[in-house]
Amino acid sequence: MSLSAGTGKLSFALKTLRVCCDSAQGEWSDEVRQDFEENYLKPIEQEVMATINAISNLDQTLTKALQECEEDF
């Protein structure tokens, strides 16, 4: 019952987004790009990282609960 597959997909998606945005920087380096970076990309990265951390904590809690339930039977 591991949630690590979901966090792996989120991590990969975030890395893919960052690679795409970084590769566009050579052709798109104006104020609009800076605004996009500050107002959209960075908040998305922060939210995804917070979500990954929360899922990891939940995964640990669920694993512990499952182990404790198995011990009782």
C-alpha positions in Angstrom: 0.0 0.0 0.0 2.9 2.3 -0.8 2.2 5.8 -2.1 5.7 6.2 -3.5 4.5 5.6 -7.1 2.4 8.7 -6.9 5.2 10.8 -5.5 7.5 9.5 -8.2 5.1 10.6 -10.9 4.7 14.0 -9.3 8.5 14.4 -9.0 9.0 13.4 -12.6 6.3 15.8 -13.8 7.8 18.7 -11.8 11.3 17.9 -13.2 9.9 17.7 -16.8 8.1 21.1 -16.3 11.4 22.6 -15.0 13.4 21.2 -17.9 10.9 22.6 -20.5 10.8 26.0 -18.9 14.6 26.1 -18.6 15.0 25.1 -22.2 12.7 27.9 -23.3 14.7 30.5 -21.4 17.1 30.9 -24.3 14.3 32.1 -26.5 12.0 33.6 -23.9 13.9 35.9 -21.5 11.8 39.0 -21.1 9.8 40.4 -18.2 6.8 38.2 -19.0 8.9 35.1 -18.5 10.2 36.5 -15.2 6.6 37.2 -14.2 5.6 33.6 -15.2 8.5 32.2 -13.2 7.7 34.2 -10.0 3.9 34.0 -10.1 3.3 30.6 -11.6 6.3 28.3 -11.8 7.8 28.8 -8.3 4.4 28.5 -6.5 3.7 25.3 -8.4 7.1 23.9 -7.5 6.5 24.8 -3.8 3.0 23.3 -3.8 4.2 20.1 -5.5 7.1 19.7 -3.0 4.8 20.3 -0.1 2.4 17.7 -1.6 5.2 15.2 -2.0 6.3 15.7 1.6 2.7 15.3 2.8 2.2 12.1 0.8 5.5 10.8 2.2 4.3 11.4 5.7 1.0 9.8 5.0 2.7 6.8 3.5 4.8 6.4 6.7 1.7 6.7 8.9 -0.2 4.1 6.8 2.7 1.7 6.8 3.0 2.0 10.6 -0.7 1.5 11.0 -0.7 -1.5 8.7 2.2 -3.1 10.7 0.4 -2.5 14.0 -2.8 -4.0 12.6 -0.9 -7.1 11.4 0.7 -7.5 14.8 -2.7 -7.6 16.4 -3.8 -10.6 14.3 
